[in-house]
Amino acid sequence: MQDVQKWAESLPRVLRRHRDPVVVQTLRSATAATIAYVVALRLSPEPAPLTAPLTALLVVQVTLYATLTNGFRRVNAVVAGVLVAIAFSQLVGLTWWSLALLIVASLGVGHLVRVDEYIPEVAISAMLVLGVTTISSTAWARIVETLIGAVVGMACNLLLPPPVWVDEAGESIEGLARRLRQLMLRMGDEAAELTPWQRAAERLHEARRLDHAIVEVDAALRQAEDSLRLNPRVREGLLHRVVLRTGLDTLEICTVVLRVLARTFTDLAKAREPEPLFASDAGVVVEQLLSQIADAVVSFAVLVTTSISENAESAEARLAAELHTATGTRDKLAELLRDEIRTDDRDWQLLGAVLTEVNRMIDELDTEHRTRRLLEELDRVSSEQRAKRPPWLTWLRERVGVPEQLRRNRGGGPGRSL
């Protein structure tokens, strides 16, 4: 019975590990390389056709979109390198100066055919082919092996679909929101007590370090966006991408505003030392307000990353209630600060800046503002896609009579209230 209980407790960890990007990439790459080698043994005249598994290993990526784009670029790079080597073999042999010319010509051809990060592969392919004796047979064998590796790598992504990394991106967004919340809570606690300006400066440095967290979340979101492109298992791929991207944009704005607020607290602490940042009543209200905004930030992240309609409605209602409470607390703080400025107007600019910054965060988290931003971004992305669409594809869709509204909302309506 204990063994069964331990196995049941370890099962979620095993499943999470199974979906880990490193594990998934390792298994899929090894499978594709092995299959490519077995196929190349039957089709290539070479006794050890290692080009095929090497190509499959480089072509297979975590997402289908990356696999397709990398596959085409790598095939172009290898074929271009082989053709350059064939041309050089007809003119000169392998010498130190011909090798230098070969590398220069290969790198130049790589830029011309636009293979991006595979430009060195053009020179590598050319050198490998030029260095053998039977130049013609080896060249065509290398092309065949490259095609085999690329086809097997793409087929593995179709038969073994890569995971969709939306959940991982959502966890990153929620993690960023919780870091914002923790920092706001600490700033609120210090606003209600006597705070040396050095401690306020530490909070400013913490706010600046959040920029690194945004970069990490952006990388996770880019991976999720790539996993949604050209993925037959995903419906509403455009909606998912726009919802997550605009959600991260909002949190990034809140991060910037929080950094400015931390700077204001630091300047206020320097100006009022050894006195507290705020009067006793105002300090308590500032603590309450930052706590309420912090909770709203987390609720906003939950709303953005929720895909089920019922859960999204619940998250939206909770966010609206928290913002309503925060708005009332902000109005109370404005009255207290106005009364304080009437009696002592030395730091009225900094006190006004505090109200401006908290009001900006409340406005950015507002559900109506979020809805407008989301619709504007959907329209912008849809317009860009229509502009990039080939004319013949537009003509074909018009001929078959697919309505524009249906094309924009294919796969059903949004699965969330935003």
N, C-alpha and C positions, 0 to 999 in steps of 0.2 A: 504494500500500500504506500509506503514511504517512497519507494522507487518510482511509482506512478506519479505521485505528487511532485517529486523533484523533476521528472520528465515534463510534466505539465507546466511547471514554473519556468523551465529552460526553453520551452517551445517558442514563446514570443521572442526571446533573444536570438534563437536560431533563425526565425523568419526575418527579423530585422537585419541580421547579418547577411542573409541570403539576398536581400535587396540593397546591400551596401554597394556603392558605385565601384569600389576596388574589386570586390568579389565578382560582381556581374561582369565587369570589363575583363577580368582575368579569364573567367570561364568561357566567355564568348570569343575572346581572341584566340585562346588555345584551341577551341573547337574549330574555328574558321581556318586557322593555319594548318591544322592536321588534315582537314578535309581537302584543302587546296593542294597539299603535298601529295596525297593519295591520288587525286585526279591528275596532277601534273606528271606523276610517274607513268601513267598510261598514255598521255597525249604528247608529252615533250620528248624529243630525242636525247636530251641530256640525261646522264646516269643519276645525277643528284640535282633535281630542279628546285633549288632552294629559293629561287626568285618568287615562285608562286606563294609559298607560305609567308615569305617576307612581305610581299604585297598585301596578302590577306591580313597580316598582323597590323600593318599600318593603315589599312583601309577601314577595318572594323573600329567603330567608335561607340561611345555610350548611346548616342542618339541616331535615329534613322537619317535625319537631315544631315548630320555631320558625316555619316558614312557615305551617303550619295555624293555630297560635294567633295569630300576627300578622295573618294574613288575615282571620279572623273579627272580631278587634278593630277592624281598620281599616275594614272594611265597616260595622260598627256605628257607628263614629265618623262616617263620611261621611254615612250615612243619617240619623243623629240631627241632624247639622248642617244638612242639607238641609231636614228637617222643621221645625226651628226657624226657618230662613229663610223657608219658606213661610208659617208662622204669623205672623211679623213683617210679611211683605209684605201680608198681608190687613188688618193693623191700622194700621201706620204706614209711612211712607216711609223713605228713607235720610237721616238727619240725624246730627249729632254725638251727640245724646243717645240716639237710637235705636240707634246703633252701639254705644255703651257698654252699653246694656241688652242688646243682642244678644250681646255678648261675655260678659257676666256670666251670662246665661241659658244660653249654649252650654257654658261651662265647668261650670256646675252640672249640666246634663244629662249631660255627659261623665262626671262622678263617679257619677251615678245609674246609667248603663248600664255602668259598670265597664269602660272601655276602656283603663285603665292609662296607658301612655306615650303613647297617641293622644288624650288629652284635648284638647291644643291643636288637633288636627285637626278636632274638632267646630266650634270657633270659626272656623277657617280656611275650612272648607266653607261655613258659614253666611254669612260675609262675602263670599266669592266669588260665591255664588248671589244674595245680596241686592243686590249691586252691579250686576247686569245689568238690562236693561229687561224682556225677556220672561221673567218670573220662572218661570212654570209649565213652559214647554218646557225652559228651561235646568236647572231642578231635576231633572226626570226624565232629561234627557240626562246629567247628572252622576252620578245613581244608576246608570244603565246603564253608563257608562264605568267607574265604580268596580267594579261587578260583573265587567265584562270583565277589568279588570286583576287583580282578585283571583283569578278563575278561571284565567286564563292563568298567573299566578305559581304557583298550586298545581299546575297541570298540568305545568309545567316541572320541578317537583321529582319528579313521578311518572314523567315520560318521561326526564328527565335526572337520575337519582338522585344526591343529594349524597353525597360520600364519608363513610365512617365514620372518625371521628377517634380511634379507639382506639390506633392505632400512635403518633400524635403525643402522646397523653396518656401512653402508656408510656414514650416517650423523655423526657418531662418528669420522670416519676417516677424513672427511672434517672439522669437528670442531677442531681436532688436527692440521690439516694443517693451519687453520686460526690463531690458537694460535702461531704457529711457525712464521707465517707471521708478526703478530703484534710485536713479540719480535725482529725480524730482522729489522723491520722498526724503532723501538726505538733505537736499537744499531746503525743503520745507521745514524739517526739524531744526536746522540751523537758523532759519529766518525768525524763529520764535524765541531765540535765546541770544546771549552775548557771543558773537562769532568773530574771532580774529580774522583780519583780512587774509592772512596766510592760508587759513582753512578754506575760505571762500575761493582763493586762487586755486587750491587743489581741486575743487569742484569744477572750476573752469578747465583745468587740464583734463579731467575726466570727460567733460563734454567734448573737448577737441579729439580725444581718442576714439570717440564714437564714429568718427569719419572712417576709421579702419574697419569697423563693424559693417558700415554701409557698403564698403567695397566688397566684403565677403558675401553679404546678402545679395548684392548685385551679381556676383559670379554665380551663385546658386540659382538666381532667377534667370540668368542667361541660359544656363543648362536646362532649366525647366522649359524655357521658350523654345529651345532647339528640339527638345523631346516632343513638343506639341506639333511642330511643323512636319508635314508629310506623314503623319502617323495615322494609319487607318483605324486605330482603336479609339481615337479621340474625336469627340463631337464638341462643337463650340470652342475650337482651339483658339480662335481669335479673341473670344470673350475672356477665356481664362488668362491669356497673355496680358490683355489690357487691364483686367481687374487687378492682377498681381503687380503689374508695372506701375499703375497709377497709385496703388496702395503704398508701394515703396517710395514713390515720389512724395506722397503726403508725409510719411514718416521722416523722410530726409529733410523736408521743410521744417517739421517739428524739431528735429535735431539741431538744425541751424538756429532756430528761434531759441531753443533751450540754451545753446551756447552763448547767444547774445544775452539771455537772461542771467546766465552765470557770470558774464562779464559785468553786467549791471550790478549784481550783488557784490562782486569784488570791489568795484568802484565805490559803491555805497558803504561797504565795510571800511574802506580806507578813509572816506570822507567823515565817517561818524565815530571812528575809533577814539576813545574806548567805549562809546555808547553802543547799544544794540542796533541792528540794521533797521528795525521798525519799532514803533511804540508797542507796548504789550498787547493791546487789543488788535492792532493791525498785524502784528506778528502771528498771532493765533489764526487770524483769518487767512493770511498768506499760506500758512501750513495747511489749513483745510483746503484751500483752492488748489494748491499744487498736488495734494493727495487725490482730489477729485479729477483733475486733468490727467494725472498718471493712470488712474483706473480707466478713464475714457480712452487713453492711448492703447491700452491692452485690449479693450473691447473693440476698438476699431480694427486692430490687427486680427482678432478672431473673426470679425465680420468679413474682412477681405479674404481670409483663407478658408471660409466656410463654403462648401459646395452644395449642401442640401438646403432646399428652400426653407423648410420649417426652422432649421437651426439658424439660418440667416435672418429670418424675421425676428427670432428671439434675440439674436445678437444686436440687431438694429434697434429694437425696442430698449434694450439695456443701455446701448450707447446714447440714444436720445434722452433717456432719463438722467444719465450721468452728466451729459452736457447741459441739460436744463438746470440741474443742481449747481453745476459749476458756474453757470451764468448768473444765478442768484447770488452766489458767494462773491463773484467778481464785482457785482453792483454794490454789495455791502463793503467790499474793500475800497472801492472808489470813493464812497462816502467818508470812510475813515481817513483815507489819505487826503481828501479835500479839506477835511477839518484840520488835519495836521499841518497842511501847507498854509492854511489861514493864520495859524499861530507861529509857524516857523517855516519860511520858504527858502531855506538855504539850499536844499537838495531837491527842489521841485522837479528838475529835469529828470533825475534818476527815478524818482517816484512815478512820474508820468511814463517813463520808459517801461517800468515794471508792468503797469496796466496795459500798455500797448502790446507787449510781448505775450502776456498770458491771453489777451484777447485774440491775438493772431493765431495761437494754437487752438483755441476754442473754435474759431472760424474755419480753420483748415480741417478739423475733425467733424464739422457739421455734416449731417447726412445729405441735406439739400445741396450743399457745395460739392460734396462727393459725387452725387448723382449727375450734376451738371458737368463736372470734370470728366466723368466716365463716358458720358454721351459724346462730349466734344472729342475725346481721344478715339472713341470708336469711329466717329465720322472721319477724323483725320486719317486714321490707319486705313479705313476702307477706301478713301479717296486716293491714297498713295498706291494701294494695291490695284485699283482700277486704272490709274495712270501708267503703272508698269505692265499692265496686262497686254499681251500681243494683240494687234488689231484683228487678226484672224480668229482669236478665241472669242473676242467680243462679238464679232460677226456670227460665229457659230452659235453662241448662246442666244443671240437675238433670233436666229433662224429657228431654233428649237423651241423658242417661246418661253424661256425661263425668266420669270419676273425679277426685276432688280431687288425688290424687297425680300423675295424668297431667297435670293442669292446672299443677301447681306445677313439674313437671319437663318441660314441653313442649320439644320440640326435642332430646331426647336428654340424656344425662348430661353432667356437666361435662367439658370438654376438658382438665382439668388435675387433678393429684392433690390439690390443696387444695380 
